[in-house]
Amino acid sequence: MQYSPAAEPASPAVDRRLLVSYDNYAAAQRAVDTLSDAGFPVENSAIIGSDLRLEETVTGRLTNGRAALTGLISGAVFGLIVGMFLGLFTSTTTSFFGLVLWSILWGAIAGAAFGFVGHAFTGGTRDFSSRSSIVAGRYDVLVAAPMLDQAQALLQGGVQPADTVVVQRPPSAGPATSSSVPPVTAPVTPPPAVSGDTAPQEDLRTDEERAEDSLDRDARVREIRDEEARDEAGLSRGHRM
């Protein structure tokens, strides 16, 4: 019998509710640590970051010389690792240290060359060094719904981090409660229709009625034209006589 991954039963979704929200990850981490120290089963909790954004911190100006220096250090470290690995296969201590030194030297030279050339080819489009990180605007601590009261009691009894609570309930906190139901607004009564000659009137006739009216107008037009033709014919006969 062939194994099919689709035949496995799907794990039920965990109903998690909001315990507390903070504007930084350290506060959310301390809250979960407080629950863990109190014996709470933290495997039923989660930290969810929302409103993600990319932050790039500029660390300084980058020139060809600095790029070469950075590549030199990286190459030297790489050469040290390679040299120590190859030195394990040598028979004497002198050859071991000699191989390590030569690896560091050539790694530094190669790293400096690659760093210089790589930055020179950018053409000055990025003359700065930076450090990037992804941060969230809000960190929500969620726990399983049946354990919400227990977690609230433990968190209130422990040492709470002094950070700002930014929201009351995230969208992923589970089904909406009575406090999150939006208020019911009264229906808006439409304004009365404006009467007068200038107010447009809606044609409520059906398509069949409009078609019959069009046929009647066409028939009347034909009758008028026939009468006019007969009158013109009679006048022309009178002139000939």
C-alpha positions, 0 to 999 in steps of 0.5 A: 500500500502506497503511503499518501501524506494527504491521508493523514488527519489534519491537526485541529487548529488551536484556539488561542486568546490574547493575554497581553500585547507589547511594543517590543519583543523583550517585554513579550519574552519576559512575560512568557518567561514569567509564566514558565517560572510559575509552572505554566505549560508554555507549549500552549502559548505563542508570541506573534509579531504584527505590523512587520517592517524592515529597518536598515541601520547605517553603520558608516561610510564605505570606500574602496579601502574599507571594503578591501579591509573588510575583505582582508579580515574575512579572508584571513578568518577563512584562511585560518579555518582552512589552514587548521583543517589541512594542518591536521594531515601534517606530521610535524608541528612546524609544518602545521603552523607553516601551513596555517600561516600561509593559509591566513596570508593567502586568504587575506590577500584574496579577501582584500582583492575581492572586497576592493574589486567588488566595491569598485564595480558598484560605481559608487551606488552604495557607498555605505555599510549597514545592518538590516533587521526585521522588527514588528510594531506589536508583539502579542502573547497568546495562550490556549483559550481554556488556560487564559484565566490561569495565565492571567492570574499567574502574570498578574501575580508575578513581576510584570515588565513595565512596557506599553500595552499597545492593543487590546486584541489582535485579529489572530486571538480567536473568536470575537468576544462581546467586548470586540463586537462593533456597535449597532447603528440605527438604519439611515432613512432615505430623504423624501423624493423632491416634487416639482417639474425639475425632479426626474420621474422614473419610468415604471412601464414594462418593456412590452408597454413601451414597445406598444407605445412605440408602435402606436406612435409609428402608426399615427405618423404613417396615418398623418403622412397618408392624409398629407399625401392624399391632400396633395394628390387632391390639390394637384387634380384640382389644378389640372382641372 
